[in-house]
Amino acid sequence: MRRLDSLALSAVTIILWSALTIEWVLHQQPCPLCLLQRVAFAMAGVGLMLNLRFGVRAEHYGVVVLSALAGLGAAVRQILLHILPAAAGFGSPLFGLHLYTWSALAFFALLIYCGIALMLGLKRRNFSRRELSLSEKCIALLFSVAVLINLLGALIECGLGPCTSGSFGYHWL
C-alpha cells in the first residue's frame, strides 16, 4: 500500500505542477472553480502524505475521499457550466478534454483507489511515525512546494478577499 500511496501522491503532485505550468507558462489564469479543484488535490495529497508518514489508516483515506468528493463536485459543476454544444469551454483542451474534465476523471480515480484500498483491508496496525525513503521525501518536497506556490498564486490572483468569477486578472500585480 505504501508504494501505491507514493504513486498516487506523485500523480497528485504532477497534476498540481501541471496546473502551475499552464497558469504561468501558457498564461491561462485559473477560475475560482479551478482554484477549488487545486485545493481539493492539495488536501487529497495531505491524506496520502499522512499514510506515508504515519502508516496506512482508514482516517487518512477518509481525508482523500472527502477531498476527492469536494473536488469532483467542483469539477462537475464546471463541466455542467460548459456542457452545451455551442459553449467553447474554459481554457484550452488537452487531448480533446478541458482540464476540469481531466480533474473530474482524476478525482474519480482517487475515489476508486481509496475504495479498493479500504476493501483490501488495513493489515498494518502500527501507527507510529515512519521514516520516509529518499524517493518519498522527494515526492513530499515537490508536493509541498507545489502547494505553497499554488497558495501564493491564489493570493496574488484573488488578494485576501473572495475570488469572484468575473475577476480574471491578478489582484496584486
C-alpha positions as CSV (number, residue, x, y, z in Angstrom):
1,M,0.0,0.0,0.0
2,R,2.8,2.4,0.8
3,R,4.2,2.2,-2.8
4,L,0.7,2.8,-4.2
5,D,0.2,5.8,-1.9
6,S,3.5,7.1,-3.0
7,L,2.5,6.6,-6.6
8,A,-0.9,8.3,-6.0
9,L,0.9,11.3,-4.3
10,S,3.2,11.5,-7.3
11,A,0.2,11.7,-9.6
12,V,-1.4,14.5,-7.5
13,T,2.0,16.3,-7.4
14,I,2.2,16.1,-11.2
15,I,-1.3,17.5,-11.5
16,L,-0.5,20.5,-9.3
17,W,2.7,21.2,-11.1
18,S,0.9,20.9,-14.5
19,A,-1.7,23.4,-13.3
20,L,1.0,25.8,-12.3
21,T,2.8,25.4,-15.7
22,I,-0.4,26.1,-17.6
23,E,-1.1,29.1,-15.5
24,W,2.4,30.7,-15.5
25,V,3.9,29.5,-18.8
26,L,0.8,29.4,-21.0
27,H,-0.8,32.4,-19.3
28,Q,-4.1,30.7,-18.6
29,Q,-5.4,32.1,-15.4
30,P,-7.5,29.7,-13.2
31,C,-11.1,30.5,-12.4
32,P,-12.5,30.2,-8.9
33,L,-13.7,26.6,-9.6
34,C,-10.2,25.7,-10.8
35,L,-8.8,27.0,-7.6
36,L,-11.2,24.9,-5.6
37,Q,-10.1,21.9,-7.5
38,R,-6.5,22.7,-6.7
39,V,-7.3,22.9,-3.0
40,A,-9.1,19.5,-3.2
41,F,-6.0,18.0,-4.9
42,A,-3.8,19.5,-2.2
43,M,-6.0,18.1,0.6
44,A,-6.1,14.7,-1.1
45,G,-2.3,14.8,-1.2
46,V,-2.2,15.6,2.5
47,G,-4.2,12.5,3.2
48,L,-1.8,10.4,1.1
49,M,1.2,12.0,2.9
50,L,-0.3,11.1,6.3
51,N,-0.4,7.5,5.1
52,L,3.2,7.6,4.1
53,R,4.4,9.3,7.4
54,F,2.2,7.7,10.0
55,G,1.1,4.4,8.4
56,V,-2.0,3.3,6.5
57,R,-5.1,4.3,8.3
58,A,-8.8,4.5,7.3
59,E,-8.9,8.0,8.6
60,H,-6.2,9.1,6.2
61,Y,-8.1,7.6,3.3
62,G,-11.2,9.4,4.6
63,V,-9.3,12.7,4.1
64,V,-8.6,11.7,0.5
65,V,-12.2,10.5,-0.1
66,L,-13.7,13.7,1.2
67,S,-11.3,15.9,-0.7
68,A,-11.9,14.0,-3.9
69,L,-15.6,14.3,-3.5
70,A,-15.3,18.1,-3.0
71,G,-13.0,18.3,-6.0
72,L,-15.3,16.1,-8.1
73,G,-18.2,18.4,-7.1
74,A,-16.3,21.5,-8.3
75,A,-15.2,19.8,-11.5
76,V,-18.7,18.5,-12.4
77,R,-20.1,22.0,-11.7
78,Q,-17.6,23.4,-14.1
79,I,-18.4,20.7,-16.7
80,L,-22.1,21.5,-16.4
81,L,-21.4,25.2,-17.0
82,H,-19.9,24.4,-20.4
83,I,-21.8,21.4,-21.4
84,L,-23.8,22.9,-24.3
85,P,-22.5,22.2,-27.8
86,A,-22.2,25.9,-28.6
87,A,-20.2,26.6,-25.4
88,A,-16.5,26.9,-26.1
89,G,-15.4,25.8,-22.6
90,F,-12.9,27.4,-20.3
91,G,-9.2,27.2,-21.2
92,S,-7.5,25.2,-23.9
93,P,-8.4,21.5,-24.3
94,L,-5.8,18.8,-23.7
95,F,-6.2,15.7,-25.8
96,G,-9.7,16.8,-26.6
97,L,-10.9,17.4,-23.0
98,H,-10.7,20.5,-20.9
99,L,-8.7,20.5,-17.7
100,Y,-11.8,20.4,-15.5
101,T,-12.9,17.2,-17.2
102,W,-9.5,15.7,-16.6
103,S,-9.8,16.8,-13.0
104,A,-13.1,15.0,-12.6
105,L,-11.5,11.9,-14.0
106,A,-8.6,12.2,-11.6
107,F,-10.8,12.7,-8.6
108,F,-12.9,9.7,-9.7
109,A,-9.7,7.6,-10.0
110,L,-8.7,8.7,-6.4
111,L,-12.1,7.6,-5.2
112,I,-11.7,4.2,-6.9
113,Y,-8.2,3.8,-5.5
114,C,-9.3,4.6,-1.9
115,G,-12.3,2.3,-2.2
116,I,-10.1,-0.6,-3.3
117,A,-7.5,0.2,-0.6
118,L,-10.2,0.1,2.0
119,M,-11.8,-3.0,0.7
120,L,-8.5,-4.9,0.8
121,G,-8.3,-4.1,4.5
122,L,-5.7,-2.4,6.5
123,K,-3.2,-5.0,7.5
124,R,-0.8,-2.7,9.3
125,R,-1.7,-1.5,12.7
126,N,1.5,0.2,13.5
127,F,0.5,3.9,13.9
128,S,3.9,5.2,14.9
129,R,5.9,7.7,12.8
130,R,7.8,6.2,10.0
131,E,10.9,7.5,8.2
132,L,10.3,8.3,4.6
133,S,12.5,6.8,2.0
134,L,14.6,9.2,-0.2
135,S,12.1,8.9,-3.1
136,E,9.2,9.6,-0.7
137,K,11.0,12.6,0.7
138,C,11.5,14.0,-2.8
139,I,7.8,13.4,-3.7
140,A,6.7,15.0,-0.4
141,L,9.0,18.0,-1.0
142,L,7.8,18.5,-4.6
143,F,4.2,18.2,-3.4
144,S,4.7,20.7,-0.6
145,V,6.4,23.2,-2.9
146,A,3.6,22.9,-5.5
147,V,1.0,23.5,-2.8
148,L,2.9,26.6,-1.5
149,I,3.3,28.0,-5.0
150,N,-0.4,27.4,-5.7
151,L,-1.3,29.2,-2.5
152,L,0.9,32.1,-3.4
153,G,-0.6,32.2,-6.9
154,A,-4.1,32.3,-5.5
155,L,-3.1,35.0,-3.1
156,I,-1.7,37.1,-5.9
157,E,-4.8,36.4,-8.1
158,C,-7.5,37.0,-5.5
159,G,-5.9,39.0,-2.8
160,L,-7.2,38.5,0.7
161,G,-10.8,38.6,-0.3
162,P,-13.1,36.2,-2.1
163,C,-12.1,35.2,-5.7
164,T,-15.0,36.2,-7.8
165,S,-15.8,34.7,-11.2
166,G,-15.7,38.0,-13.1
167,S,-12.1,39.0,-12.0
168,F,-9.7,37.4,-14.4
169,G,-6.6,39.4,-13.6
170,Y,-4.0,39.3,-10.9
171,H,-5.3,41.4,-8.0
172,W,-1.8,42.1,-6.6
173,L,0.1,42.6,-9.9
